Amino acid sequence: MTLTAAQTVAALATIAGSDNVVGDPAKMGAWLYEPRKRFHQSAAAVVTPPTVEAVQAVLRWANENGTGIIAQGGNTGLVGAQVPLSGNEVILSLARLDRIRSIDTAAGVMTAEAGVILENAHKAAEAEGSMFPLWLASQGSARIGGVLSSNAGGVNVLAYGNARELTMGVEAVLADGRLYRGLNALKKDNTGYDLKDLLVGAEGTLGIITAASLKIYPLPEDYETALVNIASPEAALELFQLMRQRAGARLNAFELIPWIGLDIQMRHGMLDRDPTASASPWYALIELSRMAGTAPGALQSSLEAAFDAALISDATIAESLADRTRMWAFREQMSECQSREGASIKHDVSVPIAAVPALIGQGVTAAETLVPGIRPVPFGHMGDGNIHFNFSMPVGADPKAFMAEFDEAVHAVIYDVVLKLGGSVSAEHGIGQLKVDLLRQVKDPVALDMMRAIKTALDPKGILNPGKMLRSVP
Ligand SMILES: Cc1cc2nc3c(=O)[nH]c(=O)nc-3n(C[C@H](O)[C@H](O)[C@H](O)COP(=O)(O)OP(=O)(O)OC[C@H]3O[C@@H](n4cnc5c(N)ncnc54)[C@H](O)[C@@H]3O)c2cc1C
């Protein structure tokens, strides 16, 4: 029997306390609308349990009643995974579990609860002379549980890896309310399946993460940052290889940005001044970290070598924190700036790094053939082979007509190029509700069967984030 919303609210108030339940639809907006406002649906209730035990009690109740539970962190996910699908689900916000439980700098481990805001995790690590290196534009709102559950990447993946690589262990509540006590600080643990790796990146479909032990690193003394003019993605690839050879693990970031990004941001007053040395078809934002006791200048000498090899034509090196901040703002505003130019069609894709130039070349040709005047804006984590392959509508086009006519067709040609190059149709943002059908079309059928079997074993009643990632759940 499906419970009414009023029955759900009453039951949750008994379990978690009435102050921790929102049942009035007019007060649920902050939990229901995701950043791009593409997906919207009501919820039966929002519950914000104050303790791990309360999370367990909510799950036990939901499992008995067959109520869908959607875990939510900062609600910044970009694929609609954290918002309701049917309207009968309960949103379980982890926001109140926001303690840093411990920091052990000698062991390089920080244990944080799921509701800790990413930026606060950064600050906590920095206060102890360490760094938690997962940096995203949404870090002021995104929370540890959400970041892990979407296996987020960001700008430091090159040097430190994505969320999965930065997680040593998790504590999680299973669908039936049992607690998996998987927090550990072991670099080596060969005692069977890696359950942590199942829960990280599961988008709340296998369990509710309540805390995680995370890798922290010595804080670099300084950063060397530059914006470099390059002629083409092919030159960017060569430059990337040169930088890796010279800087090794100190190469933190290698981000590719096309000229149109600068043009849009300058025209719309998004930058107080041009952060680049001069006009160029492409820019690379390159950052090296410098540890205590090492001499500065590694970036400068590498760029001189690149200049001598005719890989770059010009560059500007940040001379102050303000310069560095402006360079990063230029990069971080790339996604947002497109909204100032009307509608855009977006793809979060990855290919082997060596195939990035082919991805951009073939993808641009395919889209321009389909839609004359379409404006390609491919940018992102070149060093990870992860390009946010976006397209702005032609100048003067009608946004609605552009999306209605070309959204699906452009997706089809871009995903075709990506798959032919051995790539992935979701590099960072996940599946959620946005890419459920696409996943079914492109994922290896054996892999899909294994995923369904795991889902059925851990969540036999299908209460955890129902309908997301894998739709055909019993
Ligand atoms: C401006 C902007 C920039 C971004 N940049 C990047 C980027 O560079 N790289 C990148 O990878 N991503 C990026 N993202 C998306 C990124 O995935 C999210 O910002 C972040 O990782 C999600 O954290 P959140 O707390 O907001 O999770 P939510 O959006 O609340 O949830 C995301 C998913 O995790 C699940 N979930 C949340 N908490 C838990 C939990 N405790 N247990 C189990 N499941 C849970 C939800 O059900 C949902 O499936 C960006 C987003 C924005 C808005």
The ligand as an ORCA input file, in Angstrom:
! r2SCAN-3c Opt
* xyz 0 1
  C      29.099     24.973    -11.180
  C      29.326     23.473    -11.110
  C      30.566     22.977    -11.422
  C      30.803     21.602    -11.359
  N      32.042     21.161    -11.689
  C      32.288     19.851    -11.650
  C      33.583     19.362    -11.991
  O      34.488     20.092    -12.347
  N      33.775     18.039    -11.897
  C      32.794     17.175    -11.501
  O      33.037     15.973    -11.429
  N      31.572     17.617    -11.214
  C      31.289     18.917    -11.268
  N      30.041     19.365    -10.960
  C      29.010     18.393    -10.615
  C      29.386     17.681     -9.345
  O      29.175     16.285     -9.518
  C      28.638     18.091     -8.148
  O      28.808     19.461     -7.954
  C      29.037     17.390     -6.838
  O      29.938     16.330     -6.998
  C      27.802     16.803     -6.242
  O      27.802     17.036     -4.861
  P      26.445     17.408     -4.128
  O      26.713     17.345     -2.681
  O      25.852     18.641     -4.631
  O      25.541     16.138     -4.523
  P      24.025     16.114     -4.957
  O      23.817     16.890     -6.192
  O      23.170     16.452     -3.813
  O      23.876     14.550     -5.287
  C      24.586     13.978     -6.344
  C      24.348     12.446     -6.333
  O      24.876     11.888     -5.138
  C      23.842     11.231     -4.386
  N      24.147     11.487     -2.980
  C      24.288     12.675     -2.362
  N      24.671     12.484     -1.079
  C      24.752     11.151     -0.908
  C      25.090     10.322      0.196
  N      25.440     10.843      1.363
  N      25.053      8.978      0.046
  C      24.697      8.418     -1.142
  N      24.363      9.162     -2.225
  C      24.410     10.509     -2.105
  C      22.555     11.844     -4.865
  O      21.464     10.960     -4.647
  C      22.876     12.040     -6.335
  O      22.748     10.813     -6.973
  C      29.757     20.718    -10.989
  C      28.510     21.238    -10.670
  C      28.285     22.602    -10.725
  C      26.935     23.131    -10.365
*
